[in-house]
Amino acid sequence: MQYLYNFLRHATLIDLILVAFAIIVAVSLVLAGIWVAFYAKSRLIVGIYAGFAFVPLLLCLLGILAQWLHNQASYPSMENPEMYYANDRADYLVAGVIGIFLTALPVLIGMFGLLKPRPRT
């Protein structure tokens, strides 16, 4: 819980916007995935959905990159940046875990949709 608090305290506005957008995308992917898994007629549509299921992870990785670039720009002015690197790694880890959790359910739905037998027409 302390890591999450530190992440929210040190996050820039871009990080928070990207994580919020990743949450919105993940929720919409879950809703769309339920429909795709049960009602899609071809595996191509399910495969395209499975590809889009990784978008929340990519958004959180983009947030990690933005945070890393911000930190690298601010560290040259500090005389001892090594003590800040441990806090940065924890923040990067929190953003990565958020991305993994937001990606897991849409990917599982996509895998279910790909493995579900389709009726022959």
DOBAKE-78503 format. One record per residue (C-alpha): residue number from 0; y, x, z; residue in one letter. Coordinates in steps of 0.2 Angstrom, whole numbers. Layout:
residues N
lumro=NUM; north=Y; east=X; up=Z; zaba=A .
...
END
This chain:
residues 121
lumro=0; north=0; east=0; up=0; zaba=M .
lumro=1; north=11; east=15; up=4; zaba=Q .
lumro=2; north=9; east=21; up=-14; zaba=Y .
lumro=3; north=14; east=4; up=-21; zaba=L .
lumro=4; north=29; east=4; up=-11; zaba=Y .
lumro=5; north=34; east=21; up=-16; zaba=N .
lumro=6; north=31; east=17; up=-34; zaba=F .
lumro=7; north=43; east=2; up=-33; zaba=L .
lumro=8; north=56; east=12; up=-23; zaba=R .
lumro=9; north=56; east=27; up=-36; zaba=H .
lumro=10; north=53; east=17; up=-52; zaba=A .
lumro=11; north=67; east=16; up=-64; zaba=T .
lumro=12; north=73; east=0; up=-73; zaba=L .
lumro=13; north=63; east=4; up=-88; zaba=I .
lumro=14; north=47; east=7; up=-78; zaba=D .
lumro=15; north=49; east=-10; up=-70; zaba=L .
lumro=16; north=53; east=-19; up=-86; zaba=I .
lumro=17; north=37; east=-11; up=-94; zaba=L .
lumro=18; north=26; east=-16; up=-80; zaba=V .
lumro=19; north=33; east=-34; up=-80; zaba=A .
lumro=20; north=30; east=-35; up=-98; zaba=F .
lumro=21; north=13; east=-28; up=-97; zaba=A .
lumro=22; north=9; east=-42; up=-84; zaba=I .
lumro=23; north=16; east=-55; up=-95; zaba=I .
lumro=24; north=6; east=-48; up=-110; zaba=V .
lumro=25; north=-10; east=-47; up=-100; zaba=A .
lumro=26; north=-9; east=-65; up=-94; zaba=V .
lumro=27; north=-6; east=-71; up=-112; zaba=S .
lumro=28; north=-20; east=-61; up=-118; zaba=L .
lumro=29; north=-32; east=-69; up=-105; zaba=V .
lumro=30; north=-27; east=-86; up=-110; zaba=L .
lumro=31; north=-28; east=-82; up=-129; zaba=A .
lumro=32; north=-45; east=-73; up=-125; zaba=G .
lumro=33; north=-53; east=-88; up=-118; zaba=I .
lumro=34; north=-49; east=-98; up=-133; zaba=W .
lumro=35; north=-54; east=-84; up=-145; zaba=V .
lumro=36; north=-71; east=-81; up=-136; zaba=A .
lumro=37; north=-76; east=-99; up=-137; zaba=F .
lumro=38; north=-68; east=-106; up=-153; zaba=Y .
lumro=39; north=-66; east=-91; up=-165; zaba=A .
lumro=40; north=-78; east=-93; up=-180; zaba=K .
lumro=41; north=-79; east=-75; up=-185; zaba=S .
lumro=42; north=-81; east=-59; up=-177; zaba=R .
lumro=43; north=-66; east=-51; up=-186; zaba=L .
lumro=44; north=-54; east=-62; up=-176; zaba=I .
lumro=45; north=-63; east=-57; up=-159; zaba=V .
lumro=46; north=-62; east=-39; up=-165; zaba=G .
lumro=47; north=-43; east=-40; up=-168; zaba=I .
lumro=48; north=-41; east=-48; up=-151; zaba=Y .
lumro=49; north=-52; east=-34; up=-143; zaba=A .
lumro=50; north=-40; east=-21; up=-151; zaba=G .
lumro=51; north=-25; east=-30; up=-144; zaba=F .
lumro=52; north=-33; east=-31; up=-127; zaba=A .
lumro=53; north=-27; east=-13; up=-124; zaba=F .
lumro=54; north=-9; east=-17; up=-126; zaba=V .
lumro=55; north=-6; east=-18; up=-107; zaba=P .
lumro=56; north=-13; east=-1; up=-104; zaba=L .
lumro=57; north=-2; east=6; up=-118; zaba=L .
lumro=58; north=13; east=-2; up=-110; zaba=L .
lumro=59; north=10; east=6; up=-93; zaba=C .
lumro=60; north=6; east=23; up=-101; zaba=L .
lumro=61; north=23; east=21; up=-109; zaba=L .
lumro=62; north=31; east=18; up=-92; zaba=G .
lumro=63; north=22; east=33; up=-86; zaba=I .
lumro=64; north=30; east=43; up=-100; zaba=L .
lumro=65; north=47; east=36; up=-97; zaba=A .
lumro=66; north=46; east=40; up=-78; zaba=Q .
lumro=67; north=40; east=58; up=-82; zaba=W .
lumro=68; north=54; east=61; up=-94; zaba=L .
lumro=69; north=67; east=55; up=-81; zaba=H .
lumro=70; north=59; east=66; up=-68; zaba=N .
lumro=71; north=59; east=81; up=-79; zaba=Q .
lumro=72; north=77; east=78; up=-83; zaba=A .
lumro=73; north=82; east=77; up=-65; zaba=S .
lumro=74; north=72; east=92; up=-58; zaba=Y .
lumro=75; north=81; east=107; up=-66; zaba=P .
lumro=76; north=95; east=103; up=-54; zaba=S .
lumro=77; north=84; east=104; up=-39; zaba=M .
lumro=78; north=80; east=121; up=-30; zaba=E .
lumro=79; north=62; east=116; up=-25; zaba=N .
lumro=80; north=54; east=103; up=-37; zaba=P .
lumro=81; north=36; east=107; up=-31; zaba=E .
lumro=82; north=37; east=95; up=-16; zaba=M .
lumro=83; north=42; east=81; up=-28; zaba=Y .
lumro=84; north=27; east=83; up=-40; zaba=Y .
lumro=85; north=15; east=76; up=-27; zaba=A .
lumro=86; north=26; east=60; up=-26; zaba=N .
lumro=87; north=27; east=59; up=-44; zaba=D .
lumro=88; north=8; east=60; up=-47; zaba=R .
lumro=89; north=6; east=46; up=-35; zaba=A .
lumro=90; north=18; east=36; up=-44; zaba=D .
lumro=91; north=9; east=40; up=-61; zaba=Y .
lumro=92; north=-7; east=35; up=-53; zaba=L .
lumro=93; north=-1; east=18; up=-47; zaba=V .
lumro=94; north=6; east=14; up=-65; zaba=A .
lumro=95; north=-10; east=20; up=-73; zaba=G .
lumro=96; north=-21; east=9; up=-61; zaba=V .
lumro=97; north=-10; east=-6; up=-64; zaba=I .
lumro=98; north=-12; east=-3; up=-83; zaba=G .
lumro=99; north=-31; east=-2; up=-81; zaba=I .
lumro=100; north=-32; east=-18; up=-70; zaba=F .
lumro=101; north=-22; east=-27; up=-82; zaba=L .
lumro=102; north=-33; east=-21; up=-97; zaba=T .
lumro=103; north=-50; east=-24; up=-89; zaba=A .
lumro=104; north=-51; east=-43; up=-90; zaba=L .
lumro=105; north=-44; east=-45; up=-108; zaba=P .
lumro=106; north=-57; east=-31; up=-113; zaba=V .
lumro=107; north=-71; east=-40; up=-104; zaba=L .
lumro=108; north=-67; east=-56; up=-113; zaba=I .
lumro=109; north=-66; east=-48; up=-129; zaba=G .
lumro=110; north=-83; east=-40; up=-126; zaba=M .
lumro=111; north=-90; east=-57; up=-121; zaba=F .
lumro=112; north=-83; east=-64; up=-137; zaba=G .
lumro=113; north=-91; east=-50; up=-148; zaba=L .
lumro=114; north=-108; east=-52; up=-140; zaba=L .
lumro=115; north=-108; east=-71; up=-140; zaba=K .
lumro=116; north=-119; east=-77; up=-154; zaba=P .
lumro=117; north=-110; east=-87; up=-167; zaba=R .
lumro=118; north=-117; east=-102; up=-175; zaba=P .
lumro=119; north=-122; east=-100; up=-193; zaba=R .
lumro=120; north=-113; east=-111; up=-206; zaba=T .
END
